Amino acid sequence: MPLKNFFIIILISFLLIIMVMTSAGVGDSLFMKNGDKIAGEVLNSFFTIQTPYARIVLQNEELREINFQREDLKIDLFLSISLEKFSGICLNSYINFRLPEEKEIVILKEKISKILFTHKRRPVEGRTTLFKMSNGDLFFGEIQEKGLEIETPYLSIFLEKERLKHIVFSEEGVPIVEITTKKGDIFQGTLKEDEIVIKLNNGNIESICEEMFSEINFDFSKEFATLKEETGLEEMVFIPAGEFLMGSNEGEKDESPLHSVYLDAYYIDKYEVTNEEYCRFLNEEGNRSEEGYLRLNIDDEDCRIEERGGKYYPKKGYERHPVVEVTWFGARDYAQWAGKRLPTEAEWEKAARGKEGKKYPWGDSLAEKKANYNSTNTLPVGSYPSGVSPYGCYDMAGNVWEWCSDWYNERYYENSPRKNPSGPREGSERVLRGGSFYNPLTLMYCANRFKYSPEKSGSDVGFRCAKSFSTGQ
């Protein structure tokens, strides 16, 4: 056989192997509670979650992510490929998993922290209704009744669902609703029926008590029927509630002592905020904070954003690089505009090192080629997948320093609260975390702290955002 043909056969065989592995779902990932990450295929055909309002069955192909929280909290989080969100108790005790070498294993749910599926995000087809629940869940579906009857102080009126635009339910214990029609009419009163029958997007039909709803939005058509804007969670990772080890007894004085901290559940951006994302904010809100400070030092030569004709644009080639030359005020204001907030110093550190308190995002030992350090410039976010943190955050070491919400105090750890610390009440400098492309590898450890005046900016200073799980802010 000619040598050329031999290499062609080898190449074709290799491509066939890749195709088989891809079709087999080898891209699914298990994140174990001991810090391990396993690639392969989830074999469970469906998952069942008991929410406070209904038992929901979701098929494997509908799922995008599952987060298993601490057992004592009895709450797990499911995200669908349509970015629906369900929280409750996963009733599947075991996860059946196929490794790339075709070996099948069975793992207890309690051993797993998170499952990421390879299924791509899919917009909701056709006209649909968005339901927001009192526990923060979000999902699509259709009310099965022809309409709803509301008792107002002056009359009882039946409203066909085709006329409805929006329903807001009062807080728990107050059975008052406000219904807005498409013509702009507003009715306040009580619903005649205690339950609403809904057909979920996956075909399940559920009768749900009125008190479990927060809002119903009937104005979702297929042109914009995706929860990306509603949740802001598409590019965020979920951090479960629980304790983790914060600080260090081996580093600088302001990092000690090593101590246990409990944090409520929250989300944090998977990536640092980019230049193209920040431009959208500037074009809507401008470049001055309400205090009068610059949000972005656009005149600095290291800034990767430019202004042309009154509009802001990322410089060519820097669209997906992290925004730099941004002040703390500029980071805070962007986060609020995006419906998020800056992470606390404790939230940032837990997302970087995991609950076991790893020294670096990738483990406990120095390792090259896992972060952008000792270089002369930023890189596009997510350039070092091998350096991802235990929870799936990218660039927690290197690339740019990241603003946190906290004021800085060198001795804060000595008396900081054990639960949800948010930093000193006042100060003159804000906290920066993570190191940057300028810094050596030895400064890439997760406990490393830095401080900076909030009105200042730098060529290696950026940020990422966070969002609370319970309140969504």
N, C-alpha and C positions, 0 to 999 in steps of 0.2 A: 504493500500500500504506500503510495507517495506520502511524504512527510506532510505536505500541505493538506491533503485530505484527512490525515490523522488529526491534525490540529483543529480542522473544521468540525470533525465528529466530537472531539473533546469539548469544543465551545458549545455546540448544540446540546450536548448532554448536560453541561453546566446550566444553560439557560432553562432546560426542561426541569431540572431540579429546583431552580429558583421559582419557576412557575408553579410547581406542585406545592412548594413550601408556602408560597403566597396564597394560593387557593385554599390551602389547609388552615389558614388563619394563624400562621406562626407568629404574626405580629402582636397577638394578645399578650398582655404582661400581667404577672402577679407580683405585687409588692408585699413582701412578707413582713411581719411585725418585728422580726429579728434583723431587718435591714437588707435581706436578700431580694434580688429581682430575678424572676424566671420568665423566659419567653416561651411561647407555645400557643396552644389553642384551647379555649374554654369549651368543654363539651356539653355542659348543661344546656338543654334546649330552652329552658325558661327559668325565670326567677320569680318568687312570690314575696311581696313585701306587705306587711300589715301596718297600714297607716292609721292615724287616729280616726279616720273617717270611712275607710274601706280597705278590703283586701285586694291588692292590685297584682295582676299577673303580667309580667313583661317577658316577651320572647327574647332569646339571645340576640337576634339580629336587630332588635330595637334599642339595644343598650350601647352606651358610649363609655360609661364609667360607673363603678360601684365603689363607695368608700365605706369600710366597716369601722365603726367607732369603738370606743371602749365598751366592754361588755356591761359594765355597771350603769352606763347611760342608756342602754337599750335603744339605740337609735342608729340606723344606717342610712346612707344617702345614695340614691340612684339618679343618674342623669341619662336621659334618652338621647338618641341621635337627633331628635327635634329640639333638644335642650329643655325638655320637660324635667321637672324635679320632683321626686317623691322621697319622703323621709319617714322612717318607722323601723320595724324589725324585719330583717331578712329571715324568711322561714326555711331557706335552704341550709341544711346543716353541713353539707359537703360540697366541695368544688371538684368536678371531674376535669382533668387537665391532660392534654397530650403534648409531650415534649417534642422538639424538632426531630429527634431520632425515632419517632413513632411510639415511644414508650408512654403508656397511660398511667397516671397516678391519681390518687384521691387525697384531698387535703381538707382538714377541718376548717370551717369558716373562721373560727376563732384564731387561727394562725395567720390570717391574711389581713393586711391593712387596706389594700386597694387593688382593684382590677381595672385595667384599661383595655378596652376592646378596639379592634381595628375598623369597625364599621364607620363609614363616613357620615358626616352630618347630612341630614335630609330635610329639606323644607316641608312643611305641612301642605298637602295638596288640597285645593278647593277651599271653599268658605268654611270657616271654623270659629269656635268660641274659645277664649282663654279664661281659665278658672284660676283664681288666686285664693289659696286656702289660708285659714287663720294661723296655721303652723309654718307658713312660708312656702308650702309646696305650690308648684305651677304646672298646669297641664292643659292640653287641648281636648275638646270634645264637643258634644251637641246636647242641648236639653231635649229630652224626649217628649215632654208635654207640648201642646200647641201654643201655650203661653202661660203666663203667671197672673194670679189674681191678687191684688193688693187692697187692703183695707185702709183707707185714709180716714181722718176725723170727720169727713163730710160725705163720703160715698165709697162704695166698693166697685172697683173697676178691673175688668179683665183686659190684659195687654198681650196681643199676639207676639210671639217671639221675633217675627219679622220686623216688628216696630221698635224693638229694643236696641239700645246702643250700649248702655252701661248700668250696672247695679253695684252699689256700695252698701256693704253690710256694716252695721254698727258694732261696737266693741262687745265682747262677750258679756252676756247677761242683759243686754239691751236689744230687744227684738225689732228694732226699727231699721228699715231699708230705705235707700234713696234710688229711685229708678229714673234714668234719663232716656228719653226716646230719641229716635233719629231726627225728629222734627224739632227737638229742643225742649219738649215738655218735661217737667220734673214732678214726680210724685213721691211723697214720703208717707210711710205707714208700715203696716205689718203684712207679711205674706200669709195667705189663707192656709197654705199647706206647710207642714213642718219639714218636709223632705223634698228634695229636687232630684228627679231621675235623670241621670246623665249617661250618654253613650260615649265612652272614652275613645281616643283616637285608635287604640288597638282593638276595638270591638267590644271590650267589656262594658256591661251595663250595670251601673251602681245607683242605689238610692242613698243620698247623702243628706244628713241633717243640716238644716239652714244655718245653725250656729257655727258650723265648721267653715263657712265661706268668709272670705274677706272682700273679694271683688269678682264680678263677672264682666268680661269685655266681649261684646258681640261684634266688634268692628275689625276682626282679623280676617282679611281676605288672603288669597294665595300669593299676592304680590309682595306681602311683607309678613307672612305667617311664619315667623321664626322667633324664638325667644332670645336671640342674641342681645337685642336692645333691652328687652324686659329684664333679663337677669344680669347681664354684664359678666357672665361666668364662663363664656366660651374659652377665654384664654387665661383662666384662673385655675388654681389647684385648691383642693379642699384640705384643710388641716384639722383633724379631729380634736375634740376637747381632751385634756389630760395634762399630766405633768411631763416635764423634760428637765434636763440638766443644763443650766445656764451659767456662763462665766468660766473662769479658769483659775486654778491655783498655781499655774506655771508661767503665766504671761506677765503683762504689765499690771501695775498696782490697781488701775481702775477696772480690771477684769475680775478681781477677786472680791469675795470668795466664790468658789464653785457652789452653786446652790440650786435647790429644786424649786421650780416655778409651775404653777397650774394656770393654764389658759383655756378660756372657753373656745368653742369651735369657731373657725373663721376661714375665709378664703384669702389667697394672696396671688398676685399676678405670676403667671408662669415665666414671663419674660420682663425685662426692663422696658419702660415706656420708650418708644422709638421716636425719631425725628418726624416721620410722617404722621404719627398719631398726635404728637404735640402741635404740629401745624394746624390740624383741624380745630384744636382747642383755641389757639391764638387767633385764628380767623373768625371765630365766634365771639371771643371774650376780650381780645386785645392783649397788650403786653404790660399792663400796669395792674398791680393788686389794689384792693380797696384801701390799703394803707399807703399806697403811693409808690411802693417798691417795684422795680423791674422784675418781671417774671423770668425773662430770658435775656442774657447779656448778648444781644444779637450783634453788637459792634465788635466783639472780640473775634480775632482772626480764627480762633479754634472752634467757634460756633458753627455747627453744620446746618444751620437754617438761615435763609436769607429772605429779605423783604423786597418784593417787586410790585410796583403799582398798588401799594396798600394791602397786598396779600402776602402771606408767609408760605414759603416752599422749602422742602428739604434740598440741600445741595445734591447734585447728581452723584449717585453711588452711595449716598449715606441715608437713604430712605429707611432702611431697616436697622441702622446703627442706633444705639441708645442715645437719647437726647442728652446733651451736655451743656455747660454754661447756664444751667437752670438754678435759680435760687430756691430756698426752702419755701418761700411764698408762692413761687411758680409751681412747685411740686404739689403743695397743698391745694392750690386753686384748681389745678388740672384734676386732681383726685376727686374733688367735690363736683366739678363739672361732669365727670364720668360716672357719678353716682357711687363713688367709693371714698376712700380716705387713705392717708399714709399709714403704714404699719407702725405699731409700737416697736421699740427696740427688742422687746421680748418676743413679739410675733415674728419679727424678721429673723431672729436667731433660731427659733424653733423650726421655722421653715427651712433654714439653711442646714442645720445639723441633725434634725430628727429628735425623737423623744429620748434616745439613748445618749445624746450629747456627743456626737462624733466630732472630732477635731476639725476635719475638713468636710465639705459637702459630700465628697466621694468616699470618705473613710477616715481612718486614724493615722495614716502615714502620708508623708510628702509624695507627690506623684506628678511627673511632668505631663504636658499635653492634655491637661484637664481644665485649664482656665487661660484666659488672656492676661498674661503678666509679663513684666520685663520687656515691654514693647513700646512702640511709639504712637499707637493709635488705637481707637476702639475697633471692634469687629461687629458684624451683624449679630443681633441677639440670637442665642441658641447655637452658637458656632461650636460649642464643646459639649456634645451630648454625653460623653463619658464622664463629665464632671457634674452631672445633674445631682441634685440633693435627694435625700431619702423620700421626700414627698413629690418629687418631680419638677422642682424649680431649677431654671437654668441661670447660669452666670451669677450665682450667689457668692462666688469668689472671682475677683478680677473684673475686667472690662471697665466698670465705673463704680465709684463709691455711690451709695444709695442713701438718700435722706430718710430719716425716721421721724415720727411725730414728736418724740421726747426732747425735752430740754436735757442738756448734758450736765452731769455732776460726777466728779471723779470718785466720790465715796458713796454713790447711790446704792450700790449692791449691799452695803453693810447693813442697811435698814429698809430695804425695799420690800413692798408687800409680797407675800407668797402667791397671792392670786391676782391675776390680771394686772401686773404693774404697768403703769403708763408714764413713768418718769417723774422728775421733780415738778413742783408746782410753778417754778419760775427759774429763769437763768438768762444767760447772755449768748449761749451757743446751743445749736441743735446737734443731735447725734447723726453721724454718718457710719455706714457699715459696708463691709464686703471687700474693701481693697479695690485697686484699679489696675489698668494696663501698665501704669508707671511703676507699680510696686514690685518687689521681688517675690518669689514663690513663698518665702518664709512668712510673709504677711497675709497669706491667703486663708489663715485659719478663722473659724467661725466666730470665736469670742473676741476678735480684734475690734476695738472701739476707736472712733475718731470723732472730732468735734469741729464745728465750723459756724461762723456767723450766718444767721438765716438770710440776711440780705446780700450775701456774697455768692458768687458762682465760681465754677472751675472747669477746666478743660477735661477733667475726669470725674465730674460730679453729675449724677443723674438720679433716678429713683424708679420704684415700682409701687403699685397700689395694693391695698387690702380692702376687705369687706367683711363685716360681721355676719355670722351665720344666722343668729337669732333674729336680728332686726333688719338685716340686709343693708346696713349702712356702715 
